[in-house]
């Protein structure tokens, strides 16, 4: 498996304003994710398509799609998600290399699993495992 960036997230104080900015600047297709409706704080999520997707929602040609969300804490920075075969394995590997877990393994129902980590330089990144059975 290639361990490449498969998703990004951009935090925003005003997601609608940020969506308008990126739509107008780059022509990205940005729409509120229906799964975020009615959630609590931080549940507001917008899907960002920088490239077209296939029937499975995967980029149809080289490129990375992502998300835009309401900023959850001051200073929150964008996060890149790297595709892995097994989140648990890569969290253990990262911890052995001195990374710190910021968000433990978490399901995105029907899509997959992620964990966010802080690298040795203080940067936040995430590992992502596709799994339609995640719940």
C-alpha positions as CSV (number, residue, x, y, z in Angstrom):
1,X,0.0,0.0,0.0
2,X,1.2,3.5,-0.8
3,X,1.3,5.7,2.3
4,X,0.2,8.9,0.7
5,X,-2.0,11.8,1.7
6,X,-5.6,10.6,1.1
7,X,-7.5,13.4,2.8
8,X,-7.0,16.9,4.3
9,X,-9.0,18.9,6.8
10,X,-9.1,22.7,7.0
11,X,-10.4,24.2,10.2
12,X,-12.4,27.5,10.0
13,X,-14.0,30.0,12.4
14,X,-16.8,30.4,9.8
15,X,-17.1,27.4,7.5
16,X,-19.5,29.1,5.1
17,X,-17.1,32.0,4.6
18,X,-14.2,29.6,4.1
19,X,-16.2,27.4,1.7
20,X,-17.0,30.6,-0.3
21,X,-13.3,31.6,-0.3
22,X,-12.0,28.2,-1.6
23,X,-14.9,27.9,-4.1
24,X,-14.1,31.3,-5.6
25,X,-10.3,30.9,-5.4
26,X,-9.8,27.4,-6.8
27,X,-13.3,26.4,-8.1
28,X,-13.5,23.5,-5.5
29,X,-16.8,21.9,-5.1
30,X,-17.7,22.2,-1.4
31,X,-20.9,21.0,0.2
32,X,-22.1,20.4,3.8
33,X,-21.9,16.7,4.6
34,X,-25.4,15.4,5.4
35,X,-24.0,13.2,8.1
36,X,-23.0,16.3,10.1
37,X,-26.6,17.6,10.5
38,X,-28.0,17.8,14.0
39,X,-24.6,17.0,15.7
40,X,-23.1,18.7,18.6
41,X,-20.2,21.1,18.8
42,X,-17.6,20.3,16.1
43,X,-20.0,18.1,14.2
44,X,-20.4,20.6,11.3
45,X,-18.4,19.2,8.4
46,X,-18.1,20.2,4.7
47,X,-16.8,17.8,2.0
48,X,-14.2,19.4,-0.3
49,X,-13.8,18.0,-3.8
50,X,-10.7,19.3,-5.5
51,X,-11.0,16.5,-8.2
52,X,-14.0,14.5,-9.5
53,X,-14.8,11.2,-7.7
54,X,-15.9,7.8,-8.9
55,X,-19.0,5.9,-7.7
56,X,-17.1,4.8,-4.5
57,X,-16.3,8.5,-3.7
58,X,-12.6,8.1,-4.5
59,X,-10.7,10.6,-6.7
60,X,-11.2,9.7,-10.4
61,X,-7.7,11.0,-11.3
62,X,-4.7,12.0,-9.3
63,X,-5.6,14.5,-6.5
64,X,-6.7,14.6,-3.0
65,X,-10.1,15.6,-1.6
66,X,-10.8,16.7,1.9
67,X,-13.0,18.4,4.4
68,X,-13.6,21.8,6.0
69,X,-14.9,22.0,9.6
70,X,-15.6,24.5,12.3
71,X,-12.5,25.2,14.3
72,X,-12.6,23.3,17.6
73,X,-9.9,25.1,19.5
74,X,-7.7,28.2,19.1
75,X,-4.7,27.6,16.9
76,X,-6.1,24.5,15.3
77,X,-4.2,23.8,12.0
78,X,-4.9,21.9,8.9
79,X,-4.4,18.1,9.1
80,X,-3.3,15.7,6.4
81,X,-4.5,12.1,6.6
82,X,-2.2,9.3,5.3
83,X,-3.7,6.1,4.1
84,X,-2.6,2.9,5.9
85,X,-3.7,-0.7,5.9
86,X,-4.2,-0.8,9.7
87,X,-4.6,2.2,12.0
88,X,-3.6,0.2,15.2
89,X,-0.4,-1.0,13.7
90,X,0.7,2.5,12.5
91,X,-0.3,4.1,15.8
92,X,2.0,1.6,17.6
93,X,4.8,2.2,15.1
94,X,4.4,6.0,15.4
95,X,4.5,5.8,19.2
96,X,7.7,3.7,19.1
97,X,9.2,6.5,17.0
98,X,8.2,9.1,19.8
99,X,4.9,10.3,18.3
100,X,2.1,11.2,20.8
101,X,-1.6,10.2,20.2
102,X,-3.8,13.3,20.0
103,X,-7.0,11.5,19.0
104,X,-7.2,7.7,19.5
105,X,-8.5,5.3,16.9
106,X,-12.0,6.6,16.0
107,X,-14.6,5.3,13.6
108,X,-16.2,7.2,10.8
109,X,-19.3,4.9,10.4
110,X,-19.5,3.2,7.0
111,X,-16.2,4.8,5.8
112,X,-13.2,3.8,8.0
113,X,-11.0,4.6,11.0
114,X,-8.6,7.3,11.9
115,X,-6.2,8.4,14.6
116,X,-4.5,11.8,15.0
117,X,-0.9,12.0,16.2
118,X,1.8,14.6,17.0
119,X,5.1,13.9,15.3
120,X,8.5,14.6,16.9
121,X,8.4,18.2,15.6
122,X,5.0,19.0,17.1
123,X,3.0,18.7,13.9
124,X,-0.4,17.0,13.9
125,X,-1.1,14.4,11.2
126,X,-3.5,11.5,10.9
127,X,-3.6,7.9,9.7
128,X,-6.6,6.6,7.9
129,X,-7.8,3.1,7.2
130,X,-10.7,2.4,4.8
131,X,-13.3,0.1,6.3
132,X,-16.9,0.1,5.2
133,X,-17.7,-1.9,8.3
134,X,-16.4,0.8,10.7
135,X,-19.0,1.7,13.3
